[in-house]
Amino acid sequence: MASLRRDMSTFNGDNFQCACGSEHTFYTGAIRVLSEGFNGKFVVLCPNNPQTLSLIKTKMKFGIIYQGLQYLAGCEIDGE
């Protein structure tokens, strides 16, 4: 994982499942992206619980047609 290199506003308005069990709408002002990985993967903080991390990725068809965001995994971190 690396620091952000891409313009995340591209995903504004797209929904994704979160590790908290809810579905959220991605907005750059509301969803904090912690890092960016290969193949369109991101680690984001839950907007309702900043102790919850989700790994999401961009769904692509044929490797070129963007189809939304997909939840891959998540966890709750201990604040201590």
C-alpha positions, 0 to 999 in steps of 0.5 A: 500500500502507498500514499494516494496518487489518484484523484478520488473524486472520480468515485464520488456518489458511488456506494460501497459496503463497509466493514461496519455492515452498512452501505456508504456513499463515497465522497472525498469530503466524507470518506477518508482514504488512508492508502492506495494499493495495486489494481484499484484497491483502497483502505478507507475509514468508516464515516460512522466509526473511525475505528473500522477499516475497509478494503475496497476495490474498483470493479472493472469489466474487461479491465477497462469499464468501471462498474463501481466499488466492491468491498473485499475485507475489513476489520475494527482496530483497537484505539489503545 
